[in-house]
């Protein structure tokens, strides 16, 4: 008892702050009882996705169906007595209520009877998905305007009511007031919100696919999401900060995939100045190596337009290669001198030196490159870059998206025994953690990841014009393509070689030793230990390198402790992987991998109730159903309970008076 009293006295400063929220014994006791009850609820469902690469249609569908979780709930709530076709149609309604409702209503002979049936089904599914949550949590998520009626419907006790009569009376009122459609939409939204407690995005929202901005809009509206940055994300973050090299890099990638729409319509970037440069200086230039990749399913494409994009692609590529040299020059600790390839061109004989060997250049038609000073920007190029920097920094939508990425994102995240990161933990050839030197300090393992996170934030938040901001912006580009970047995980990025050299052996981008050792359980255990996780139960969840399922490659590495969930979400990878992506679901019964087939379109899904065909592979079932007390959130709650018990002791010992803050006029006071 004496020890407890000393503990209470030692924590009085904190307990007085806690007393602002719980000003008396009754309120503190009530919260303890509430938290202890919450701890016994089932663990909420976590949903993991990675490498979305702008494929907003497929992303939206998988977000809506929660990788099949919604359909599982529908099947369980409605049972086999409802035909599969009707269950599929009903699931589609939940995914896309605004689009699906008008179509279904047209088919009904008795609309009121149909409304009644749909509303009953929605309540049953909603009851099921809300069973993992407290009534308080469910209430906090109820759509505005429907809080009271939904709370009544979800928590009615039918031992006291005739179910059909009770539902009938409420539903008749809803339809009579013309609110049925709005109510159905609200219910569908609530079901999707309650079905997934937390969404984890393991990197690479941007590039290749057409509209990453739409994906970011969806994520910003999500109730609970975190993001582990991918290398395609950080380069956009650098662009928003005003880094010329990051801007030119994303411009080059966007033009290479003919994704002009995201620049012009998504982020309001003016391409007119770049187009003018390309149409004048590169008007008669050889652009055969710069024709953009096109997805025929999104065509047809006008040949003249593709040629204009190719000219812009070539113009911006040459600017990018020049500015890369400048960044490499001012950052010797990047150790990327061998990537300053413009300086390696012999303009007299048309060759380039790569790794000590000379190769013929496929294209020497470089009108903006001065052979005497190949990295010098022309006056027109400087003009274009200046205005692009201005446009990127003034794009309100891009700035909002990037602030969101910094607020919700990080290089890695640890939650509920899972370590999530996009690329790799850099390793030496021996399999030990690689020591990488930046700013005269060596970093390895978790310390390296923490350093990368901190320096990346410098690039956006350090004062304009400061050395720290320039250093951080350069580092955001390094994270995109640097040889020891944990987000890239390769020795080099051979963009130059693929454009100018025929010998495909130069295209090789050696992977970090991490990818050699990631089937070795000893490496997984070492990484889990480095990040403070249990070596026998923890998991590493990775993206970045597509799993070639078509060749028999498994996404499970190291005996299942490492899970790679990049299965080729992006259409450009479907042929290589043989599937259209993996996602991961972690619910109270364990981990399950969802293997997805290609998604046609939202229109097809709505019209034909076409869900993404998925296979569920249970990776690791739990020995018992996991409860909230088994999670990180549960540990935080248990710590809060202990703090509240100390507060009760402080009240009972008279060290803090009940309602003292109100009496002294300090209630609600904050510094």
C-alpha distance (Angstrom), angle and dihedral (degrees) to the residues before:
residue distance angle dihedral
X1 . . .
X2 3.79 . .
X3 3.82 90.5 .
X4 3.80 90.5 51.7
X5 3.80 91.2 50.5
X6 3.82 90.3 51.5
X7 3.81 89.8 48.6
X8 3.81 90.9 51.5
X9 3.81 92.4 48.8
X10 3.81 91.1 48.2
X11 3.82 90.2 55.1
X12 3.81 99.6 41.1
X13 3.81 94.3 115.6
X14 3.80 91.3 56.8
X15 3.81 93.4 40.2
X16 3.81 91.1 54.9
X17 3.82 88.0 56.5
X18 3.81 90.2 48.3
X19 3.80 89.2 50.7
X20 3.80 89.6 65.3
X21 3.81 88.1 70.3
X22 3.82 96.3 35.7
X23 3.83 105.7 32.3
X24 3.80 98.0 174.1
X25 3.79 144.6 25.3
X26 3.80 93.2 -98.4
X27 3.82 94.6 56.4
X28 3.82 94.9 42.6
X29 3.82 90.9 48.5
X30 3.80 91.6 47.4
X31 3.80 91.1 53.3
X32 3.81 91.7 49.6
X33 3.81 90.3 53.0
X34 3.82 91.0 47.0
X35 3.82 94.0 49.5
X36 3.80 92.5 46.7
X37 3.81 89.2 53.6
X38 3.83 92.3 48.1
X39 3.82 90.4 53.5
X40 3.81 89.3 65.0
X41 3.80 94.6 55.7
X42 3.85 119.1 102.6
X43 3.79 116.9 -90.7
X44 3.81 113.0 -93.3
X45 3.81 120.7 -111.1
X46 3.81 117.5 -95.8
X47 3.82 117.8 -157.9
X48 3.83 120.7 -158.7
X49 3.81 125.4 -162.1
X50 3.81 132.4 166.4
X51 3.80 144.0 179.6
X52 3.79 96.7 24.4
X53 3.82 91.8 162.5
X54 3.78 97.2 -169.5
X55 3.84 95.5 -55.3
X56 3.78 92.3 140.0
X57 3.83 97.4 166.8
X58 3.80 94.8 57.0
X59 3.81 91.6 39.1
X60 3.80 92.8 52.4
X61 3.79 91.5 49.2
X62 3.81 94.4 49.2
X63 3.80 89.3 45.2
X64 3.82 89.1 52.0
X65 3.79 96.0 46.8
X66 3.83 93.8 36.0
X67 3.81 90.3 -133.7
X68 3.78 91.1 -57.0
X69 3.82 97.1 -44.1
X70 3.83 92.1 115.5
X71 3.82 92.5 51.1
X72 3.81 89.8 49.0
X73 3.81 89.4 53.7
X74 3.81 91.5 47.2
X75 3.81 92.0 50.7
X76 3.79 91.4 47.6
X77 3.81 95.3 46.6
X78 3.82 97.2 44.1
X79 3.77 98.6 34.4
X80 3.81 129.9 -157.7
X81 3.81 92.8 -61.3
X82 3.82 87.1 78.7
X83 3.85 107.7 70.6
X84 3.80 116.5 -110.5
X85 3.81 92.1 -118.2
X86 3.80 91.4 56.6
X87 3.80 91.4 46.3
X88 3.82 89.9 51.7
X89 3.79 90.8 48.6
X90 3.80 90.4 49.2
X91 3.82 91.6 48.3
X92 3.82 89.4 52.4
X93 3.79 88.4 52.7
X94 3.81 89.2 56.1
X95 3.82 91.6 48.3
X96 3.82 95.9 46.4
X97 3.83 109.8 15.0
X98 3.81 96.5 159.1
X99 3.82 93.1 51.9
X100 3.80 98.5 36.2
X101 3.81 101.6 45.3
X102 3.84 98.3 71.0
X103 3.81 91.5 49.3
X104 3.81 94.1 50.1
X105 3.80 94.6 44.6
X106 3.80 91.4 56.6
X107 3.82 90.1 60.6
X108 3.81 96.5 54.3
X109 3.79 124.1 101.7
X110 3.81 92.4 -174.5
X111 3.78 105.4 34.3
X112 3.82 95.8 179.9
X113 3.82 91.7 53.1
X114 3.80 89.6 49.2
X115 3.81 91.6 48.9
X116 3.81 89.2 52.1
X117 3.81 93.2 51.2
X118 3.81 94.0 46.7
X119 3.79 92.8 47.2
X120 3.81 91.6 49.7
X121 3.81 90.3 50.9
X122 3.80 92.0 47.2
X123 3.79 91.2 52.0
X124 3.82 90.9 50.0
X125 3.81 92.7 50.8
X126 3.79 91.3 43.7
X127 3.80 91.4 51.0
X128 3.80 88.3 53.0
X129 3.83 96.9 49.7
X130 3.81 92.4 42.9
X131 3.80 92.7 54.8
X132 3.83 90.8 87.9
X133 3.78 92.4 56.6
X134 3.77 137.1 69.6
X135 3.77 117.8 -107.9
X136 3.81 87.4 -115.1
X137 3.82 91.8 55.9
X138 3.80 92.1 47.1
X139 3.79 91.0 48.9
X140 3.81 90.9 51.1
X141 3.81 89.3 56.4
X142 3.79 98.6 45.3
X143 3.83 112.1 119.5
X144 3.76 115.1 -102.8
X145 3.78 114.5 -94.4
X146 3.80 94.2 24.5
X147 3.80 101.3 61.7
X148 3.80 98.4 110.2
X149 3.78 99.3 42.2
X150 3.82 94.4 44.3
X151 3.78 91.7 47.6
X152 3.81 88.8 52.7
X153 3.81 93.7 47.8
X154 3.81 94.7 46.6
X155 3.77 96.6 46.9
X156 3.81 103.4 34.0
X157 3.81 115.4 133.5
X158 3.79 108.5 -137.5
X159 3.78 93.3 -162.9
X160 3.81 82.5 75.4
X161 3.84 98.1 37.2
X162 3.77 138.3 45.4
X163 3.80 99.3 -114.2
X164 3.82 97.6 -146.4
X165 3.77 93.2 44.0
X166 3.80 92.4 45.6
X167 3.80 93.9 49.3
X168 3.79 91.8 40.7
X169 3.78 94.0 55.5
X170 3.81 94.0 48.7
X171 3.81 95.0 42.4
X172 3.82 92.1 47.8
X173 3.79 88.8 55.8
X174 3.80 91.2 49.0
X175 3.81 94.3 50.7
X176 3.81 93.5 40.8
X177 3.80 90.9 57.2
X178 3.83 92.0 48.7
X179 3.80 93.0 -115.4
X180 3.82 99.3 116.3
X181 3.81 96.2 103.9
X182 3.79 93.3 47.0
X183 3.79 90.2 46.7
X184 3.82 92.5 51.0
X185 3.82 91.1 49.5
X186 3.81 90.2 48.9
X187 3.81 91.1 50.1
X188 3.82 92.7 49.5
X189 3.80 90.3 50.5
X190 3.79 91.1 49.7
X191 3.83 92.9 50.2
X192 3.81 91.9 52.7
X193 3.78 90.7 46.6
X194 3.81 94.6 50.9
X195 3.82 96.2 41.3
X196 3.83 93.5 68.3
X197 3.79 120.1 41.9
X198 3.82 96.7 -173.8
X199 3.80 134.9 12.7
X200 3.82 119.2 -153.1
X201 3.83 119.3 -165.0
X202 3.81 109.4 -163.6
X203 3.79 97.1 -158.7
X204 3.81 146.2 -76.1
X205 3.78 108.2 77.6
X206 3.80 93.1 157.0
X207 3.81 141.5 69.6
X208 3.80 137.6 28.1
X209 3.82 96.3 39.7
X210 3.80 118.0 76.2
X211 3.82 108.4 -111.9
X212 3.80 120.4 26.0
X213 3.81 87.9 155.7
X214 3.82 89.9 68.4
X215 3.81 89.4 52.5
X216 3.82 90.4 51.5
X217 3.81 90.5 50.1
X218 3.82 89.0 54.0
X219 3.80 92.6 47.5
X220 3.80 92.8 49.4
X221 3.81 88.2 55.6
X222 3.82 92.7 49.3
X223 3.80 117.5 108.9
X224 3.82 97.1 -133.9
X225 3.79 125.5 11.2
X226 3.79 140.4 145.5
X227 3.80 128.9 -171.3
X228 3.76 132.3 -151.8
X229 3.79 105.9 -153.8
X230 3.78 119.8 -115.4
X231 3.80 124.0 -157.4
X232 3.82 89.9 -105.0
X233 3.81 88.8 56.2
X234 3.81 99.9 49.1
X235 3.80 93.0 53.4
X236 3.84 89.2 57.2
X237 3.80 88.6 46.9
X238 3.80 88.4 54.1
X239 3.79 90.3 48.3
X240 3.80 90.8 54.4
X241 3.82 88.4 51.2
X242 3.82 88.7 57.3
X243 3.81 100.6 -103.9
X244 3.84 108.3 158.6
X245 3.81 92.7 -153.9
X246 3.82 92.4 51.2
X247 3.81 91.3 46.3
X248 3.80 92.9 50.5
X249 3.81 90.6 46.0
X250 3.80 95.0 54.7
X251 3.80 90.8 41.9
X252 3.81 89.4 54.1
X253 3.84 92.3 48.0
X254 3.80 93.7 45.6
X255 3.80 92.5 49.6
X256 3.81 91.9 44.8
X257 3.82 88.2 59.8
X258 3.80 95.2 37.8
X259 3.81 90.5 -115.2
X260 3.78 97.1 148.5
X261 3.81 92.0 135.8
X262 3.79 94.6 69.5
X263 3.81 90.5 52.9
X264 3.79 99.0 44.7
X265 3.81 103.7 29.9
X266 3.79 100.7 21.6
X267 3.79 99.6 46.2
X268 3.81 104.5 9.9
X269 3.81 95.0 -119.9
X270 3.80 112.3 167.5
X271 3.82 110.4 -131.0
X272 3.79 95.3 177.0
X273 3.82 96.2 99.9
X274 3.78 92.6 47.4
X275 3.79 90.0 46.4
X276 3.81 91.0 51.3
X277 3.80 91.1 52.1
X278 3.79 91.6 47.6
X279 3.82 94.6 46.7
X280 3.80 92.7 50.1
X281 3.80 108.3 33.6
X282 3.82 95.8 30.0
X283 3.80 97.4 33.1
X284 3.81 94.9 114.4
X285 3.78 96.7 24.0
X286 3.80 125.2 123.0
X287 3.82 104.9 -98.8
X288 3.80 99.2 167.6
X289 3.81 92.1 111.3
X290 3.80 92.1 49.9
X291 3.79 102.8 52.8
X292 3.82 107.5 131.7
X293 3.80 124.4 -110.6
X294 3.79 108.9 -108.5
X295 3.78 132.4 -160.3
X296 3.79 105.4 -138.5
X297 3.81 91.3 -155.2
X298 3.80 87.4 65.5
X299 3.81 95.1 46.7
X300 2.93 166.7 93.7
X301 3.79 97.1 139.6
X302 3.79 127.7 -162.3
X303 3.81 108.7 -125.4
X304 3.80 93.8 -142.3
X305 3.79 90.9 53.3
X306 3.80 92.0 50.5
X307 3.81 89.6 51.5
X308 3.81 90.5 52.6
X309 3.79 89.5 50.9
X310 3.83 89.5 48.6
X311 3.81 91.4 53.5
X312 3.81 90.8 50.6
X313 3.80 88.5 46.0
X314 3.80 91.4 55.2
X315 3.79 93.8 44.0
X316 3.79 94.1 50.5
X317 3.83 92.5 43.2
X318 3.78 91.8 58.9
X319 3.80 91.2 48.5
X320 3.81 88.7 49.5
X321 3.80 93.9 51.6
X322 3.81 89.8 50.3
X323 3.81 95.3 49.8
X324 3.82 91.0 44.4
X325 3.81 87.9 63.0
X326 3.81 90.5 53.0
X327 3.82 92.2 50.8
X328 3.81 91.6 47.5
X329 3.83 90.2 49.8
X330 3.80 94.4 55.4
X331 3.82 94.4 43.2
X332 3.82 108.4 53.2
X333 3.81 90.1 162.8
X334 3.83 88.1 68.4
X335 3.83 86.0 70.1
X336 3.80 91.3 -149.0
X337 3.81 100.8 129.1
X338 3.80 89.8 123.4
X339 3.82 89.1 62.9
X340 3.84 94.1 62.2
X341 3.81 87.7 96.5
X342 3.80 99.7 159.6
X343 3.79 85.8 72.3
X344 3.80 90.1 52.4
X345 3.83 94.5 61.6
X346 3.79 117.8 108.6
X347 3.80 99.8 -149.4
X348 3.80 92.4 -171.1
X349 3.80 97.3 60.6
X350 3.83 99.1 20.8
X351 3.80 99.3 -117.7
X352 3.79 136.4 125.3
X353 3.80 128.6 -147.9
X354 3.83 114.8 -132.3
X355 3.80 121.4 175.5
X356 3.82 90.2 -16.2
X357 3.82 95.1 -51.7
X358 3.81 128.2 103.3
X359 3.80 123.2 -129.8
X360 3.82 131.1 -178.3
X361 3.80 113.8 -104.8
X362 3.82 112.3 -121.7
X363 3.78 91.7 -152.3
X364 3.80 127.0 30.5
X365 3.79 94.6 164.4
X366 3.81 94.5 112.7
X367 3.81 106.9 144.3
X368 3.82 95.9 173.8
X369 3.81 94.9 51.3
X370 3.82 119.1 91.6
X371 3.84 107.9 -150.8
X372 3.82 89.4 -149.7
X373 3.82 92.4 53.1
X374 3.81 107.0 12.6
X375 3.83 96.5 175.4
X376 3.82 95.4 53.6
X377 3.81 113.6 111.0
X378 3.78 117.7 -132.9
X379 3.77 118.9 -122.0
X380 3.82 90.7 -107.0
X381 3.82 91.5 49.9
X382 3.81 91.2 51.3
X383 3.81 88.9 50.3
X384 3.81 91.5 52.1
X385 3.81 93.0 46.9
X386 3.81 93.1 48.0
X387 3.79 91.8 54.8
X388 3.80 94.1 42.5
X389 3.82 89.4 54.7
X390 3.79 88.9 50.8
X391 3.82 92.6 49.1
X392 3.79 93.9 48.7
X393 3.79 93.2 48.3
X394 3.80 91.4 47.2
X395 3.81 96.4 47.0
X396 3.80 100.9 112.5
X397 3.79 93.8 -165.9
X398 3.82 93.7 49.6
X399 3.80 91.6 47.2
X400 3.82 90.8 51.4
X401 3.79 91.0 49.0
X402 3.79 93.5 48.6
X403 3.82 93.4 46.8
X404 3.80 86.1 52.9
X405 3.82 90.4 50.9
X406 3.79 90.8 52.4
X407 3.82 92.9 44.6
X408 3.81 96.7 46.6
X409 3.78 99.0 26.0
X410 3.77 141.6 75.8
X411 3.79 141.2 159.1
X412 3.81 90.4 -96.6
X413 3.79 140.4 -3.2
X414 3.80 134.6 -157.1
X415 3.79 119.3 -153.8
X416 3.80 133.7 154.1
X417 3.78 94.3 -11.7
X418 3.82 94.4 -48.0
X419 3.80 125.1 116.3
X420 3.80 110.4 -156.0
X421 3.79 125.2 -166.8
X422 3.78 133.6 144.0
X423 3.78 107.8 -130.8
X424 3.79 127.1 7.2
X425 3.78 146.7 -51.1
X426 3.84 97.7 -117.3
X427 3.80 112.7 -115.1
X428 3.78 134.6 -169.3
X429 3.80 119.6 -120.6
X430 3.80 88.0 -98.6
X431 3.80 90.6 60.3
X432 3.81 95.3 -109.2
X433 3.80 121.0 121.7
X434 3.80 109.9 -76.5
X435 3.80 115.6 -119.4
X436 3.80 109.6 -136.5
X437 3.81 121.7 -171.2
X438 3.80 121.2 -140.3
X439 3.80 125.8 165.1
X440 3.83 90.7 -4.6
X441 3.80 94.9 -55.4
X442 3.79 128.9 103.6
X443 3.80 119.4 -132.6
X444 3.81 131.9 -174.2
X445 3.80 139.2 171.0
X446 3.78 114.9 -14.9
X447 3.81 92.4 -2.9
X448 3.81 89.5 58.3
X449 3.81 91.7 50.7
X450 3.82 90.7 48.7
X451 3.81 91.2 49.0
X452 3.81 91.6 50.5
X453 3.80 90.7 51.0
X454 3.79 92.9 49.5
X455 3.81 96.6 46.0
X456 3.81 91.5 46.4
X457 3.81 90.3 57.0
X458 3.80 88.9 51.7
X459 3.78 88.7 63.6
X460 3.80 92.2 63.7
X461 3.79 105.4 26.7
X462 3.82 105.6 35.6
X463 3.83 113.8 100.5
X464 3.81 116.7 -77.8
X465 3.79 112.0 -95.4
X466 3.80 94.5 15.3
X467 3.79 124.6 130.5
X468 3.82 88.6 -121.5
X469 3.80 92.3 57.7
X470 3.82 93.2 47.5
X471 3.80 89.9 47.4
X472 3.79 90.9 49.6
X473 3.81 94.2 47.4
X474 3.79 90.7 50.5
X475 3.79 88.9 49.4
X476 3.80 92.4 53.1
X477 3.82 86.2 59.4
X478 3.83 90.0 46.5
X479 3.81 89.5 54.1
X480 3.81 86.7 55.5
X481 3.80 96.4 56.9
X482 3.82 112.8 -6.7
X483 3.79 119.8 131.7
X484 3.83 95.6 -119.4
X485 3.78 97.5 33.8
X486 3.82 109.9 132.9
X487 3.81 87.8 -149.7
X488 3.81 94.5 54.5
X489 3.80 104.1 32.3
X490 3.81 97.9 -167.0
X491 3.79 135.0 101.2
X492 3.81 96.0 -119.9
X493 3.79 144.4 -13.8
X494 3.81 110.1 -118.5
X495 3.80 99.6 -156.4
X496 3.81 93.0 132.4
X497 3.81 93.6 50.1
X498 3.81 93.5 50.7
X499 3.79 90.5 54.3
X500 3.79 100.8 41.3
X501 3.82 111.5 20.9
X502 3.81 127.5 69.5
X503 3.81 96.4 -161.8
X504 3.81 103.5 93.9
X505 3.80 91.9 -160.4
X506 3.81 85.8 78.3
X507 3.83 90.0 60.1
X508 3.79 91.0 70.9
X509 3.80 113.7 122.3
X510 3.82 104.7 -169.7
X511 3.78 112.5 -139.7
X512 3.77 122.6 -126.4
X513 3.84 112.9 -96.1
X514 3.81 85.3 -107.6
X515 3.81 86.9 82.0
X516 3.80 91.4 51.3
X517 3.81 92.9 51.7
X518 3.81 100.5 36.6
X519 3.80 92.1 97.2
X520 3.81 88.6 56.0
X521 3.81 112.0 95.4
X522 3.82 89.5 -152.7
X523 3.81 90.3 63.1
X524 3.82 92.1 49.0
X525 3.80 91.1 49.5
X526 3.82 91.2 48.6
X527 3.81 91.8 52.1
X528 3.81 93.3 45.6
X529 3.81 89.6 50.4
X530 3.83 91.2 47.2
X531 3.80 89.3 57.2
X532 3.79 94.8 43.1
X533 3.81 98.3 -106.3
X534 3.78 130.7 136.6
X535 3.80 108.3 -92.1
X536 3.80 93.2 -148.1
X537 3.81 100.9 46.1
X538 3.81 106.2 21.2
X539 3.80 124.6 99.7
X540 3.79 136.0 -152.0
X541 3.80 112.4 -142.0
X542 3.80 113.6 -159.8
X543 3.79 139.8 177.2
X544 3.81 132.1 173.3
X545 3.83 103.8 82.0
X546 3.82 112.9 70.0
X547 3.79 114.5 -126.1
X548 3.80 109.5 -125.6
X549 3.77 96.1 -137.9
X550 3.80 90.4 165.3
X551 3.82 87.7 66.4
X552 3.79 92.8 47.9
X553 3.81 97.2 -99.3
X554 3.81 114.2 154.2
X555 3.81 123.3 -137.9
X556 3.81 88.4 -142.9
X557 3.79 114.2 87.5
X558 3.79 133.6 179.9
X559 3.76 95.7 20.7
X560 3.79 92.4 -48.2
X561 3.79 98.6 -54.4
X562 3.83 90.5 110.3
X563 3.81 120.6 51.6
X564 3.81 122.0 -169.9
X565 3.80 110.3 -157.9
X566 3.80 99.5 -178.2
X567 3.78 101.5 106.3
X568 3.78 97.8 154.9
X569 3.80 106.6 -75.4
X570 3.79 87.9 168.2
X571 3.82 114.4 83.0
X572 3.80 89.7 -131.9
X573 3.83 88.7 67.3
X574 3.82 100.6 44.6
X575 3.78 94.2 95.8
X576 3.81 92.6 49.1
X577 3.80 96.3 46.8
X578 3.80 100.9 32.6
X579 3.82 90.8 -138.3
X580 3.80 136.9 63.7
X581 3.75 101.5 -117.9
X582 3.78 146.4 -58.5
X583 3.75 127.7 -108.7
X584 3.77 128.9 -175.7
X585 3.80 130.0 -138.2
X586 3.79 122.3 -163.3
X587 3.79 112.5 -172.8
X588 3.80 135.6 154.4
X589 3.81 90.6 -74.6
X590 3.81 96.9 52.5
X591 3.81 143.3 -94.9
X592 3.80 123.1 -31.6
X593 3.79 129.1 179.9
X594 3.81 117.1 -141.2
X595 3.82 115.5 -151.8
X596 3.81 112.5 -158.8
X597 3.77 133.5 -155.6
X598 3.85 120.4 -146.3
X599 3.78 117.9 -67.9
X600 3.79 115.9 -133.0
X601 3.80 104.6 -161.4
X602 3.79 144.0 -54.4
X603 3.81 89.5 -106.5
X604 3.80 91.4 56.0
X605 3.80 91.7 46.3
X606 3.81 92.5 51.9
X607 3.80 97.1 41.7
X608 3.81 98.5 43.3
X609 3.83 101.0 25.2
X610 3.79 85.4 -117.1
X611 3.77 109.9 172.0
X612 3.80 122.0 -170.8
X613 3.78 104.2 -89.6
X614 3.78 105.5 -119.9
X615 3.77 138.4 176.9
X616 3.78 120.7 -146.9
X617 3.81 116.7 -142.9
X618 3.79 113.9 -174.7
X619 3.79 105.0 -141.3
X620 3.76 102.2 179.8
X621 3.80 123.2 -0.3
X622 3.80 117.2 -160.1
X623 3.79 121.3 -113.9
X624 3.79 88.5 -129.7
X625 3.77 133.2 10.2
X626 3.79 108.7 -78.7
X627 3.76 116.6 -121.4
X628 3.78 130.3 -161.3
X629 3.80 88.1 -101.3
X630 3.83 87.1 66.4
X631 3.82 93.1 57.9
X632 3.81 135.6 78.5
X633 3.79 88.1 -107.4
X634 3.80 88.3 54.7
X635 3.80 91.7 52.7
X636 3.80 89.2 52.8
X637 3.80 90.0 50.4
X638 3.81 91.6 50.2
X639 3.81 89.5 51.3
X640 3.81 89.3 50.7
X641 3.80 90.1 50.4
X642 3.80 89.8 54.5
X643 3.81 90.3 49.2
X644 3.81 90.9 50.1
X645 3.81 90.4 50.2
X646 3.82 88.0 54.6
X647 3.82 88.6 50.2
X648 3.81 89.6 53.0
X649 3.80 88.9 52.2
X650 3.81 90.1 49.7
X651 3.81 90.4 52.9
X652 3.81 92.7 46.8
X653 3.81 92.8 46.6
X654 3.81 90.7 50.1
X655 3.82 92.8 -120.5
X656 3.82 88.9 123.1
X657 3.79 120.2 26.6
X658 3.78 118.9 -134.8
X659 3.82 111.7 -104.6
X660 3.81 87.6 3.1
X661 3.80 93.2 140.8
X662 3.80 93.2 54.6
X663 3.80 91.3 48.4
X664 3.81 93.1 52.4
X665 3.78 93.1 45.9
X666 3.81 94.3 -114.3
X667 3.81 98.2 115.2
X668 3.77 110.5 126.7
X669 3.80 92.3 8.9
X670 3.80 113.9 144.9
X671 3.76 134.2 172.3
